[in-house]
Amino acid sequence: MKTKQYTDRKYRDHQMELGYIIYMIVGSYFGRTRCRTRNMEQKMETYYRLMRTAEQIAKEEDCICFAEENLLEQMPAEFLQSHVDAFLTRDPQDGKACVIFTDGFERIEVTADSIRGEGIFQARRGFAGKAEGSR
């Protein structure tokens, strides 16, 4: 029988994996991406590297599809060509991984959720002061 602590840890692990995948995939669409939370990047990368290869590929493909279908058409070309800072965070209330990409003027927040191990992604776009809209 699985305990609540085990399932909470498994959920956190999935969030860390998905956070790193978002950082890698979505970050690759910008001119240059620099991670501002180096410790979190290393922590998430560790969880990512512990994943099975088939699972990595499947979640990466989900993220690529999400980015191509939802993000690329929303974002101006100037924003995509810019050098952005990435902040890897987790929501303290629900533990969802969130990656914020900003060039100082515009920003996009991509959040990961893990339901039955599947990657569910959502995005909010806005100006550096505040985000607006959702997926």
KOLMAR-408501 format. One record per residue: chain; residue number from 1; residue in three letters; x, y, z of N, C-alpha, C, CB in turn. Coordinates in pm, 1 decimal, always signed. Glycine has a CB too. Layout:
> A  NUM  ALA  X  Y  Z  X  Y  Z  X  Y  Z  X  Y  Z
...
# end
This chain:
> A  1  MET  +82.9  -118.1  +0.0  +0.0  +0.0  +0.0  +87.7  +124.9  +0.0  -94.5  -0.4  +120.7
> A  2  LYS  +57.3  +217.6  -90.0  +136.2  +339.1  -99.6  +88.9  +439.8  +3.3  +128.1  +398.3  -240.6
> A  3  THR  +184.1  +501.7  +68.3  +149.5  +601.7  +168.7  +136.1  +738.6  +103.5  +255.1  +605.5  +280.7
> A  4  LYS  +73.5  +832.0  +174.2  +58.2  +968.5  +124.0  +195.1  +1031.7  +101.4  -25.0  +1053.9  +222.2
> A  5  GLN  +288.7  +1004.0  +191.1  +422.4  +1060.2  +178.5  +488.3  +1011.7  +48.1  +509.0  +1021.5  +301.2
> A  6  TYR  +470.5  +884.4  +15.1  +527.6  +830.3  -107.8  +466.6  +898.8  -229.3  +505.6  +678.6  -115.4
> A  7  THR  +334.4  +913.3  -232.1  +269.7  +974.8  -348.4  +304.2  +1122.8  -357.9  +117.3  +956.7  -341.0
> A  8  ASP  +319.5  +1192.6  -246.2  +362.4  +1332.6  -248.8  +502.4  +1344.8  -306.7  +358.1  +1393.2  -107.7
> A  9  ARG  +590.2  +1254.4  -267.7  +727.1  +1256.3  -319.0  +728.0  +1226.5  -468.9  +815.1  +1154.2  -243.3
> A  10  LYS  +645.8  +1131.9  -511.6  +638.1  +1097.6  -653.5  +587.2  +1216.9  -734.7  +546.3  +975.1  -674.7
> A  11  TYR  +486.6  +1287.2  -681.7  +433.0  +1407.2  -747.3  +541.9  +1513.0  -759.8  +312.0  +1463.7  -668.6
> A  12  ARG  +617.4  +1535.3  -650.8  +725.8  +1633.4  -653.3  +832.0  +1594.7  -756.2  +789.5  +1646.5  -513.9
> A  13  ASP  +864.8  +1466.7  -763.2  +962.5  +1419.7  -860.9  +916.7  +1450.3  -1003.4  +986.2  +1269.3  -844.1
> A  14  HIS  +788.0  +1423.5  -1032.4  +734.6  +1452.6  -1165.8  +741.4  +1602.1  -1195.8  +589.4  +1402.8  -1177.7
> A  15  GLN  +713.7  +1684.5  -1097.1  +719.2  +1828.7  -1116.3  +861.5  +1873.9  -1148.5  +667.5  +1901.0  -991.7
> A  16  MET  +957.4  +1818.6  -1078.9  +1097.3  +1854.9  -1103.6  +1139.6  +1813.4  -1244.5  +1189.7  +1789.0  -998.7
> A  17  GLU  +1099.7  +1695.5  -1285.1  +1131.8  +1647.0  -1419.7  +1070.7  +1738.4  -1525.4  +1081.6  +1502.3  -1438.8
> A  18  LEU  +941.3  +1767.8  -1509.2  +870.6  +1850.8  -1606.9  +925.2  +1993.3  -1609.2  +720.8  +1852.8  -1576.1
> A  19  GLY  +964.3  +2045.1  -1493.8  +1022.6  +2179.3  -1488.4  +1149.7  +2188.4  -1571.0  +1051.8  +2218.4  -1344.3
> A  20  TYR  +1233.1  +2088.3  -1560.8  +1358.2  +2088.9  -1637.6  +1330.4  +2073.9  -1787.3  +1451.5  +1975.9  -1589.5
> A  21  ILE  +1233.7  +1991.5  -1822.0  +1198.0  +1974.0  -1963.5  +1146.5  +2105.5  -2021.1  +1091.3  +1862.4  -1980.0
> A  22  ILE  +1062.5  +2177.4  -1945.7  +1014.1  +2308.0  -1991.7  +1131.8  +2402.2  -2013.9  +914.7  +2369.0  -1889.8
> A  23  TYR  +1220.5  +2406.4  -1916.7  +1338.3  +2494.0  -1926.5  +1419.6  +2462.2  -2052.7  +1427.4  +2479.0  -1800.4
> A  24  MET  +1444.1  +2334.9  -2077.4  +1523.8  +2295.4  -2194.5  +1451.8  +2326.7  -2325.3  +1556.6  +2146.1  -2188.3
> A  25  ILE  +1327.5  +2281.1  -2337.3  +1255.4  +2289.1  -2464.4  +1213.8  +2433.0  -2495.2  +1131.9  +2198.0  -2461.5
> A  26  VAL  +1138.6  +2495.1  -2405.2  +1090.6  +2631.2  -2431.5  +1208.6  +2727.9  -2438.9  +990.5  +2676.5  -2322.0
> A  27  GLY  +1306.7  +2708.9  -2353.8  +1425.7  +2794.8  -2356.0  +1501.0  +2788.3  -2487.4  +1518.5  +2756.9  -2244.0
> A  28  SER  +1492.8  +2676.5  -2557.4  +1565.2  +2662.5  -2683.8  +1504.8  +2747.0  -2796.1  +1567.5  +2517.0  -2725.6
> A  29  TYR  +1382.1  +2796.6  -2779.6  +1318.8  +2879.1  -2882.6  +1365.6  +3024.8  -2877.1  +1167.5  +2873.2  -2867.8
> A  30  PHE  +1431.4  +3065.4  -2770.2  +1479.8  +3203.0  -2757.2  +1620.4  +3216.2  -2813.9  +1477.7  +3247.3  -2610.1
> A  31  GLY  +1661.2  +3341.2  -2838.3  +1796.0  +3366.4  -2889.3  +1902.2  +3310.6  -2796.6  +1818.2  +3515.2  -2909.0
> A  32  ARG  +1884.8  +3334.6  -2668.0  +1974.7  +3281.4  -2565.3  +1897.1  +3277.3  -2435.0  +2105.6  +3368.1  -2551.1
> A  33  THR  +1917.0  +3172.7  -2358.6  +1849.3  +3159.0  -2230.3  +1953.2  +3138.8  -2121.2  +1748.3  +3041.5  -2232.7
> A  34  ARG  +1940.8  +3217.5  -2015.8  +2031.9  +3205.1  -1901.8  +1947.8  +3177.3  -1778.1  +2119.7  +3334.6  -1883.2
> A  35  CYS  +1981.7  +3073.0  -1707.3  +1908.7  +3036.5  -1586.5  +1957.1  +3120.4  -1469.4  +1925.0  +2886.6  -1555.7
> A  36  ARG  +1863.5  +3185.0  -1400.5  +1898.0  +3271.4  -1287.9  +1893.2  +3197.6  -1154.4  +1804.6  +3390.4  -1283.8
> A  37  THR  +1835.2  +3079.3  -1152.4  +1828.5  +3000.9  -1029.3  +1909.6  +2872.5  -1051.3  +1678.7  +2968.5  -989.4
> A  38  ARG  +2040.1  +2887.4  -1044.9  +2133.1  +2779.2  -1078.8  +2113.1  +2655.0  -991.1  +2276.7  +2828.4  -1065.6
> A  39  ASN  +2090.5  +2672.6  -862.6  +2072.5  +2556.4  -773.7  +1949.2  +2476.6  -811.8  +2061.9  +2601.4  -627.4
> A  40  MET  +1839.8  +2545.7  -842.1  +1717.3  +2476.4  -881.9  +1738.3  +2406.1  -1015.9  +1598.7  +2575.6  -890.8
> A  41  GLU  +1812.7  +2469.9  -1107.2  +1841.0  +2407.6  -1235.9  +1914.5  +2274.9  -1216.4  +1923.9  +2502.3  -1324.5
> A  42  GLN  +2014.8  +2274.7  -1131.4  +2091.7  +2152.5  -1105.7  +2006.0  +2045.2  -1039.9  +2212.5  +2183.4  -1017.7
> A  43  LYS  +1920.3  +2087.4  -948.0  +1832.3  +1992.7  -878.9  +1734.2  +1929.1  -978.4  +1754.9  +2063.8  -764.3
> A  44  MET  +1671.8  +2012.9  -1062.9  +1576.4  +1960.8  -1160.8  +1646.5  +1872.3  -1264.7  +1503.3  +2076.8  -1230.7
> A  45  GLU  +1767.3  +1910.5  -1303.1  +1841.9  +1829.3  -1399.9  +1870.0  +1689.7  -1343.6  +1974.3  +1899.0  -1438.0
> A  46  THR  +1898.7  +1682.1  -1215.1  +1923.5  +1552.4  -1151.5  +1800.7  +1463.1  -1162.5  +1962.6  +1571.1  -1003.6
> A  47  TYR  +1682.1  +1517.9  -1131.1  +1557.8  +1440.0  -1143.1  +1535.2  +1398.0  -1287.9  +1436.7  +1521.7  -1091.9
> A  48  TYR  +1563.2  +1488.8  -1380.1  +1546.4  +1458.8  -1523.3  +1637.8  +1343.0  -1564.7  +1576.9  +1584.7  -1609.6
> A  49  ARG  +1762.1  +1346.0  -1523.0  +1857.5  +1241.5  -1561.5  +1822.1  +1105.2  -1503.4  +1996.9  +1280.1  -1517.3
> A  50  LEU  +1747.2  +1102.6  -1394.7  +1705.9  +976.1  -1334.2  +1586.3  +912.1  -1405.1  +1672.2  +998.0  -1188.8
> A  51  MET  +1523.9  +987.6  -1495.5  +1409.3  +933.6  -1570.0  +1456.6  +828.1  -1670.2  +1332.9  +1047.4  -1643.4
> A  52  ARG  +1365.5  +735.6  -1702.7  +1395.3  +640.8  -1809.0  +1396.0  +715.6  -1942.8  +1291.7  +523.6  -1810.4
> A  53  THR  +1478.3  +673.0  -2035.6  +1493.5  +740.1  -2164.2  +1361.2  +751.1  -2239.0  +1594.6  +666.4  -2249.5
> A  54  ALA  +1283.7  +645.1  -2241.2  +1154.9  +647.6  -2311.8  +1061.1  +752.4  -2251.6  +1088.5  +508.6  -2307.1
> A  55  GLU  +1063.5  +764.3  -2120.2  +979.2  +862.8  -2052.3  +1027.1  +1004.9  -2082.1  +978.7  +837.6  -1900.4
> A  56  GLN  +1159.8  +1024.6  -2085.5  +1215.7  +1155.1  -2121.4  +1167.2  +1197.4  -2259.8  +1370.0  +1151.1  -2117.6
> A  57  ILE  +1180.2  +1106.8  -2354.4  +1143.2  +1137.0  -2492.7  +994.6  +1170.1  -2503.5  +1177.8  +1019.0  -2584.4
> A  58  ALA  +910.2  +1092.0  -2438.3  +765.7  +1114.5  -2444.7  +728.4  +1251.7  -2386.9  +691.1  +1003.1  -2369.0
> A  59  LYS  +784.7  +1286.7  -2272.9  +752.1  +1415.6  -2210.7  +811.2  +1531.7  -2289.2  +802.7  +1419.4  -2066.4
> A  60  GLU  +927.5  +1512.7  -2347.3  +986.6  +1616.8  -2432.0  +898.7  +1641.3  -2554.5  +1129.9  +1577.2  -2475.7
> A  61  GLU  +848.9  +1534.0  -2614.4  +760.4  +1548.7  -2731.1  +631.3  +1620.8  -2693.7  +727.7  +1410.9  -2791.5
> A  62  ASP  +575.8  +1590.9  -2575.4  +456.6  +1662.3  -2527.2  +485.3  +1811.7  -2514.6  +409.9  +1605.3  -2391.0
> A  63  CYS  +600.4  +1844.4  -2459.6  +637.6  +1984.3  -2438.9  +661.5  +2055.1  -2572.8  +763.6  +1993.7  -2350.5
> A  64  ILE  +723.1  +1987.4  -2666.8  +746.0  +2046.1  -2799.5  +612.5  +2074.2  -2867.7  +832.7  +1951.9  -2887.5
> A  65  CYS  +521.1  +1978.6  -2861.9  +387.4  +1998.1  -2921.2  +317.0  +2115.6  -2855.2  +301.4  +1869.9  -2907.1
> A  66  PHE  +322.9  +2123.0  -2722.4  +260.3  +2233.5  -2650.2  +320.5  +2366.6  -2695.3  +277.2  +2215.4  -2497.6
> A  67  ALA  +452.9  +2373.4  -2701.1  +520.1  +2498.7  -2738.3  +482.8  +2540.1  -2880.1  +672.9  +2483.9  -2726.2
> A  68  GLU  +484.3  +2446.0  -2972.8  +454.0  +2479.4  -3112.5  +308.3  +2516.1  -3133.5  +489.8  +2363.6  -3202.5
> A  69  GLU  +217.5  +2452.2  -3060.6  +74.7  +2477.7  -3078.9  +23.9  +2597.4  -2999.2  -3.7  +2355.7  -3040.3
> A  70  ASN  +87.2  +2628.1  -2886.8  +33.1  +2730.7  -2797.7  +122.6  +2851.7  -2775.7  +3.7  +2670.3  -2667.3
> A  71  LEU  +252.7  +2833.5  -2775.4  +340.3  +2944.1  -2738.9  +393.7  +3022.9  -2857.5  +454.3  +2892.5  -2659.9
> A  72  LEU  +441.3  +2953.6  -2958.3  +512.4  +3021.3  -3066.5  +426.3  +3122.7  -3140.3  +564.5  +2920.2  -3164.0
> A  73  GLU  +299.3  +3090.9  -3160.1  +213.3  +3185.0  -3230.6  +172.6  +3302.5  -3141.8  +89.5  +3113.8  -3282.1
> A  74  GLN  +178.9  +3288.1  -3011.1  +144.6  +3395.3  -2917.7  +256.9  +3496.3  -2900.4  +108.5  +3337.0  -2783.8
> A  75  MET  +380.5  +3450.8  -2912.9  +494.3  +3534.9  -2878.5  +545.3  +3612.9  -2999.2  +606.2  +3450.3  -2820.3
> A  76  PRO  +571.6  +3743.2  -2980.5  +627.1  +3823.0  -3089.3  +767.4  +3774.6  -3126.7  +630.9  +3971.4  -3050.1
> A  77  ALA  +803.0  +3791.5  -3252.3  +934.4  +3747.5  -3301.0  +1047.7  +3814.7  -3223.7  +948.6  +3777.6  -3451.1
> A  78  GLU  +1028.8  +3942.4  -3186.7  +1134.1  +4014.0  -3112.8  +1161.3  +3946.5  -2977.6  +1093.6  +4162.3  -3091.1
> A  79  PHE  +1054.7  +3899.5  -2914.4  +1070.7  +3831.8  -2785.5  +1144.1  +3699.3  -2804.7  +933.0  +3808.0  -2718.4
> A  80  LEU  +1109.4  +3626.1  -2908.1  +1175.3  +3497.6  -2933.8  +1322.8  +3514.6  -2968.9  +1104.2  +3424.0  -3046.3
> A  81  GLN  +1358.4  +3625.8  -3030.8  +1497.6  +3648.8  -3069.7  +1581.0  +3707.8  -2957.1  +1503.1  +3740.2  -3189.5
> A  82  SER  +1515.9  +3749.4  -2850.7  +1587.4  +3817.1  -2742.3  +1662.1  +3719.5  -2651.4  +1490.2  +3899.1  -2659.8
> A  83  HIS  +1747.4  +3777.4  -2569.0  +1818.1  +3701.4  -2466.5  +1732.0  +3708.5  -2341.6  +1964.3  +3757.2  -2440.5
> A  84  VAL  +1693.1  +3594.1  -2290.0  +1601.9  +3591.6  -2175.6  +1668.3  +3529.5  -2053.5  +1474.6  +3514.6  -2210.7
> A  85  ASP  +1615.7  +3567.8  -1938.9  +1652.1  +3504.3  -1813.3  +1541.4  +3406.3  -1779.8  +1673.4  +3609.3  -1698.2
> A  86  ALA  +1579.0  +3290.3  -1730.9  +1481.8  +3188.9  -1690.2  +1490.2  +3171.4  -1538.9  +1507.4  +3053.1  -1763.7
> A  87  PHE  +1373.8  +3167.6  -1476.0  +1364.5  +3144.1  -1332.8  +1286.5  +3015.9  -1312.4  +1297.3  +3264.0  -1258.7
> A  88  LEU  +1347.6  +2916.9  -1250.3  +1282.5  +2789.4  -1224.3  +1232.5  +2791.5  -1080.9  +1379.3  +2669.0  -1249.2
> A  89  THR  +1101.2  +2779.4  -1064.6  +1043.2  +2786.4  -931.1  +940.2  +2676.2  -913.0  +979.4  +2924.2  -906.5
> A  90  ARG  +892.6  +2664.0  -789.7  +781.0  +2574.2  -759.5  +682.3  +2651.3  -675.2  +828.7  +2444.1  -686.2
> A  91  ASP  +555.6  +2632.8  -703.9  +451.1  +2696.6  -624.7  +450.6  +2631.7  -487.1  +310.8  +2684.2  -693.9
> A  92  PRO  +468.0  +2709.5  -379.6  +474.3  +2648.9  -246.2  +343.8  +2583.8  -201.2  +513.7  +2752.9  -146.3
> A  93  GLN  +231.2  +2625.7  -258.9  +102.8  +2568.9  -216.9  +75.1  +2433.6  -280.1  -9.0  +2663.8  -251.0
> A  94  ASP  +96.2  +2421.5  -410.6  +62.2  +2294.5  -475.5  +183.8  +2222.3  -534.3  -39.1  +2319.1  -584.8
> A  95  GLY  +301.8  +2282.5  -526.6  +423.1  +2216.1  -570.9  +442.7  +2209.8  -721.1  +425.1  +2080.7  -517.9
> A  96  LYS  +357.4  +2277.0  -798.8  +371.2  +2273.1  -944.6  +497.2  +2347.0  -987.4  +247.3  +2334.5  -1013.1
> A  97  ALA  +568.2  +2286.8  -1081.5  +687.2  +2350.0  -1136.5  +645.1  +2465.1  -1226.9  +774.0  +2247.4  -1214.2
> A  98  CYS  +717.7  +2574.4  -1219.0  +689.0  +2691.0  -1301.4  +821.0  +2746.5  -1352.4  +609.3  +2799.2  -1221.7
> A  99  VAL  +827.7  +2776.5  -1480.8  +946.3  +2837.3  -1538.7  +903.3  +2970.8  -1597.4  +1012.6  +2744.6  -1647.3
> A  100  ILE  +970.1  +3076.7  -1555.9  +940.0  +3211.1  -1603.5  +1053.8  +3254.3  -1695.6  +921.7  +3311.9  -1484.0
> A  101  PHE  +1017.7  +3293.9  -1817.5  +1113.7  +3345.3  -1914.0  +1084.8  +3494.0  -1931.2  +1105.5  +3268.2  -2051.3
> A  102  THR  +1187.3  +3579.3  -1914.8  +1165.8  +3722.6  -1930.6  +1288.4  +3788.8  -1992.0  +1132.6  +3787.2  -1795.6
> A  103  ASP  +1261.4  +3893.0  -2071.9  +1370.4  +3974.6  -2126.3  +1373.0  +4110.1  -2056.7  +1354.9  +3992.8  -2279.7
> A  104  GLY  +1293.6  +4125.8  -1952.8  +1285.2  +4250.3  -1879.2  +1163.5  +4332.2  -1917.4  +1409.1  +4330.8  -1901.0
> A  105  PHE  +1109.0  +4307.4  -2035.8  +990.9  +4379.3  -2081.9  +870.1  +4286.8  -2090.3  +1017.5  +4443.5  -2217.8
> A  106  GLU  +889.8  +4172.3  -2151.9  +783.3  +4073.1  -2162.5  +823.5  +3950.5  -2084.2  +754.0  +4037.0  -2310.2
> A  107  ARG  +722.2  +3871.7  -2050.4  +751.7  +3746.3  -1982.1  +646.1  +3643.5  -2016.5  +759.6  +3766.9  -1830.0
> A  108  ILE  +687.2  +3519.1  -2002.7  +594.3  +3408.6  -2018.2  +620.9  +3310.7  -1905.1  +608.8  +3339.8  -2158.4
> A  109  GLU  +514.7  +3263.8  -1842.7  +523.9  +3164.9  -1735.4  +467.2  +3034.8  -1788.6  +447.9  +3211.6  -1606.0
> A  110  VAL  +545.6  +2929.8  -1781.6  +498.8  +2798.1  -1823.8  +495.6  +2709.2  -1700.2  +590.7  +2736.8  -1936.3
> A  111  THR  +378.1  +2655.3  -1672.9  +357.8  +2572.5  -1554.4  +335.3  +2428.4  -1596.5  +238.6  +2623.9  -1470.5
> A  112  ALA  +389.2  +2337.0  -1518.2  +372.2  +2195.0  -1546.3  +283.2  +2133.4  -1440.3  +508.5  +2122.6  -1552.0
> A  113  ASP  +200.1  +2042.3  -1483.4  +121.9  +1964.0  -1389.2  +142.8  +1818.5  -1426.9  -30.8  +2003.8  -1391.1
> A  114  SER  +130.8  +1732.8  -1330.7  +153.0  +1591.2  -1355.0  +32.2  +1514.2  -1306.5  +281.9  +1541.5  -1285.4
> A  115  ILE  -42.1  +1461.6  -1400.9  -159.5  +1381.6  -1368.4  -135.0  +1242.7  -1425.6  -292.6  +1445.8  -1425.5
> A  116  ARG  -129.2  +1143.7  -1339.0  -100.3  +1006.0  -1379.7  +28.8  +998.0  -1462.2  -218.1  +948.9  -1460.5
> A  117  GLY  +126.2  +1084.1  -1430.0  +255.0  +1078.1  -1497.3  +257.7  +1147.5  -1631.9  +294.7  +937.1  -1514.9
> A  118  GLU  +145.2  +1203.4  -1678.4  +142.7  +1271.7  -1806.7  +177.4  +1417.9  -1785.4  +4.7  +1257.1  -1875.2
> A  119  GLY  +244.2  +1478.4  -1883.0  +278.6  +1619.5  -1873.1  +164.0  +1706.4  -1922.4  +405.8  +1649.3  -1952.5
> A  120  ILE  +113.8  +1792.8  -1838.4  +10.0  +1888.2  -1874.9  +73.1  +2025.8  -1857.7  -121.8  +1871.0  -1786.7
> A  121  PHE  +72.5  +2106.1  -1963.4  +140.5  +2234.3  -1959.1  +41.3  +2348.0  -1976.3  +248.4  +2241.2  -2066.5
> A  122  GLN  +67.1  +2459.0  -1909.7  -13.4  +2579.3  -1923.2  +81.4  +2697.1  -1931.2  -114.1  +2595.0  -1804.7
> A  123  ALA  +38.1  +2803.6  -1998.7  +123.1  +2921.7  -2011.0  +42.4  +3047.9  -1989.7  +191.5  +2925.4  -2147.5
> A  124  ARG  +108.5  +3148.7  -1934.1  +51.9  +3282.7  -1921.8  +155.7  +3379.4  -1976.0  +12.8  +3316.9  -1772.7
> A  125  ARG  +111.1  +3472.7  -2057.6  +201.2  +3569.7  -2117.8  +163.2  +3708.1  -2069.0  +196.8  +3562.2  -2272.6
> A  126  GLY  +261.0  +3792.6  -2049.7  +232.9  +3928.5  -2008.4  +357.7  +4013.3  -2011.3  +172.3  +3930.3  -1870.6
> A  127  PHE  +348.5  +4128.6  -1952.5  +463.5  +4217.2  -1944.4  +537.8  +4188.8  -1816.0  +420.8  +4365.5  -1951.9
> A  128  ALA  +660.2  +4234.1  -1806.0  +746.8  +4198.7  -1693.8  +681.9  +4223.8  -1557.9  +875.5  +4276.1  -1702.9
> A  129  GLY  +593.1  +4320.5  -1550.2  +527.3  +4349.9  -1423.3  +424.1  +4248.8  -1382.6  +463.8  +4482.0  -1429.7
> A  130  LYS  +346.6  +4196.7  -1481.2  +241.3  +4101.5  -1447.2  +209.1  +4014.2  -1567.4  +114.9  +4174.9  -1398.7
> A  131  ALA  +159.0  +3895.3  -1541.4  +122.0  +3802.4  -1648.8  -28.1  +3812.8  -1671.8  +163.3  +3655.1  -1613.9
> A  132  GLU  -68.9  +3780.4  -1792.8  -211.9  +3786.1  -1825.1  -251.8  +3664.7  -1905.8  -246.2  +3914.9  -1902.3
> A  133  GLY  -378.8  +3634.6  -1906.2  -431.8  +3525.9  -1988.0  -381.7  +3390.0  -1944.7  -396.7  +3548.1  -2131.6
> A  134  SER  -431.5  +3289.9  -2008.6  -384.0  +3154.1  -1986.2  -410.0  +3072.5  -2110.0  -451.7  +3090.2  -1863.4
> A  135  ARG  -332.7  +2975.1  -2123.1  -333.8  +2882.0  -2234.6  -429.2  +2921.0  -2336.3  -363.4  +2746.7  -2191.0
# end
